[in-house]
Amino acid sequence: MARKGRAPQVSLEAQLQQLTLLSDIDSNPENVEQLGPMIKSLDEAHQQNDFLKQLRKFVRQKDEEIEQVCNENHQEFVSSVDELLIVRSGTVSLKHRINELDQEIQASGHALSSKKRDLIDKQKTVQNLDEALESLQVCMHVLEMSVLVNDLIEQKKYYSALRRLDELGNLHLKPLMHHAFARMLRDSLPDLRERIRLEVTKEMKGWMYDVRERSGDVGRVALETMETRQQRWRHRSQKDPMLKTSSINSPIEQVVNEKIDVDFLENDRVKVDFKPLYQCIHIYEVLEQRGKLQVNYQEDRKAQANLLLSQNLVIQKGSKALATLLEEVVGFLVVESHVMHTSPPGFRPSADVEDLWEVMSERVVDMVNVGLHDCKESKAYVETKSAIQTFIRTMESLGFSVGRLNALLLGLFKKFAELLRSRFAEDFQQAIREAQHQPMIVNDKDELAKVLNVCWLKPDEIQALESQPFPLSLPFSQTYPLCCMDIRNLVEHYYNFSSGFTQYHREIDSILKRSLDDLFVQQISMHIRSTVEQSHNLSQIAQIIVNVEHFQLACAELEVWLANLRNPKSGGRLGLEASQHLAGTLEIAQKRIDTALFVKLDQFLDLLEYDWTPATPKRDTQAHVSGYLIDMIDWLSTMMESALVLLPTDAKAATFTSCFMHITNRLLNSTLLDREVRMVNMNGLSNFELDITYLYQFARSLQIDGIEGVFGQIRQTLAVVLSESISEYALSPLSRNQKFPQAQPTKVSSILEKLAQYHAAQPHGSETAAQRTREREMVTRLIRR
């Protein structure tokens, strides 16, 4: 094993010096501990012997120094010892005296000590009493606070009671937990809190019941306030037409209309105190149970809403059931809106109130529809509409969505329109059934004024009627003013019902248009058509035509009247399709007259016997006109002045035109161009033209527009042949279009063929026949083109 290396040499003088320093200091464990490192370093350096030698040498030096000091101070030491001996003897005597004094003091202190012990005992007793009194006072304070809590609960000061309970639990009871009553009181604190919660909940339940009972009063105030506001706005709008385009709750109305400051929840008629609710919310927040209260409140209000809308609603004229229901609903939602805006954030979210309103509005719509299902009273619909409209505007002013209710109003309008249409349809049917189709007679100015006040007439017609003497025969029958009066009443009922609608203007106009068209078409026009088709009395048909023309005028004037009555937002003109149907009915009646006249005209035309190949032509005088034609014209004129005297001028002109068209067509197509007429000559054509000219001149004397066109075809066809203008007609398109635009080549060709056959049958007429044949071939080329 390798030998351990030797440590470096240590300075012995330094170690002795350090040891000397340690010896000069009062010995203590720390100084002794400092010797360890010194001895260890000497041992490691293997200098123990050397150090001991040095130490002995050092001790001898110090002894010599002490001895030297003692030799120098021996005399002073001896004298000091003598003095010490004298002091000692005095000290011993003093000690005896002290012992004596001590014994005397001990003897006198025994009595004092016993008194002091008694005093200390009494002080401890007093201290214990003080502590007991203080503890009793604290306990009494705690008990007084517990009694105070009960008193506060009885006084309904629930928040103060909760604060006292918190003070008891967190401050006053903790130092007293070593007392049994304190622990019992601590254990009762949750029950007291629960009692407070139940008390405020009970008060809130009572408040909710009270609010439910007062909701009707609140809603009545709100609806009456809105009704007053509507009346003011209606009067202001009537004075200023510019305001008609704005409705209640619009920005313009809110600026212009006078503000009505009414607190629906606190006024002379009703007062709702929300303190129980707010107090309950506050207490539940302190108890950290607001979520539970919020759920309970929401469920309770929903249950109240369901109870409110669970009743069966029957709507009749004069019934107050709907008004009462709407008052309850408005009051209910006024309270909800107030709670939503004044309660702590999040307690009554707007989404919950809006959802509840959606359910309630849907239920109200269903109840109204069911309540009016079997109702046939228009007054009940008007009352319902008025109540619903005020209800809508009230809810809209509270910030609730009313789209579903506006749709209900449109539905009510449709049902009301059906009801009115049915009712007026019966009136129309009765008026039509009782119609005699005779001119109406008025006996004085008052009767005339009443008729003119309801009927739509042309201004010149009104002036003409007012200037005539009485009794006065009006151009129309009594059916017309009766229907006009019903139409005016119908329209006024419609627009009175739709007044105040803020939307659906086009739908309302469309419904009114359908109703008017239905009445005009189904109840007037169709019935007139049926009467016309069954009637053979021309006078009656003539009167019907007069009535139909006036109904056409009524449609046109009604469109203008509706444009003035309609909401300016609707825009455009309300065109009635009934005008076209009445035009068709007028055409049917006109054709019915034409057909009846055509039958008689055909009887005259069937009697005619023309000599188509006379040797000489007749003279161009009225005396040589065919007798049948004169009789026919006289009969036609007589019919126009008797049976058809009531026809309006334009209707007479149309009838004459139709008759002349029928006559000319018969004369040309069924007489001249009849296949049985195989030959004609120029004399026969001249005599035929004489009759046509007579008929044409009579027609012109009637001053009928367009009569030239009626006679154009027959006169131009005859003119082509009689004027020997065949070549010009066949070869010159310009002349043909200017002089003979209505002459048809087929008919000209047929006449030329009849002329050719006549000349071919005559002696020495072959050349003329050949010429007519060549002319016919030229005209035939036009047909081929």
Secondary structure, 3 states (H helix, E strand, C coil): CCCCCCCCCCCHHHHHHHHHHHHHCCCCHHHHHHHHHHHHHHHHCCCHHHHHHHHHHHHHHHHHHHHHHHHHCHHHHHHHHHHHHHHHHHHHHHHHHHHHHHHHHHHHHHHHHHHHHHHHHHHHHHHHHHHHHHHHHHHHHHHHHHHHHHHHHHCCCHHHHHHHHHHHHHHHCHHHCCCHHHHHHHHHHHHHHHHHHHHHHHHHHHHHHHHHHHHHHHHHHHHHHHHHHHHHHHHHHHHCHHHHHCCCCCHHHHHHCCCCCCCCCECCCCECCCHHHHHHHHHHHHCCCHHHHHHHHHHHHHHHHHHHCCCCCCCCCCCCHHHHHHHHHHHHHHHHHHHHHHCCCCCCCHHHHHHHHHHHHHHHHHHHHHHCCCCCCHHHHHHHHHHHHHHHHHHHHCCCCCHHHHHHHHHHHHHHHHHHHHHHHHHHHHHHHCCCCCCCEECCHHHHHHHHHHCCCCHHHHHHHHCCCCCEECCCCCHHHHHHHHHHHHHHHHHHHHCCCCCCHHHHHHHHHHHHHHHHHHHHHHHHHHHHHHCCCHHHHHHHHHHHHHHHHHHHHHHHHHHHHCCCCCCCCCCCCHHHHHHHHHHHHHHHHHHHHHHHHHHHHHCCCCCCCCCCCCCCCHHHCCHHHHHHHHHHHHHHHCCCCCCCHHHHHHHHHHHHHHHHHHHHHHHHCCCCCCCCCHHHHHHHHHHHHHHHHHHHHCCCCCHHHHHHHHHHHHHHHHCCCHHHHHHCHHHHHHHCCCCCHHHHHHHHHHHHHHHHHCCCCHHHHHHHHHHHHHHHHHHHC
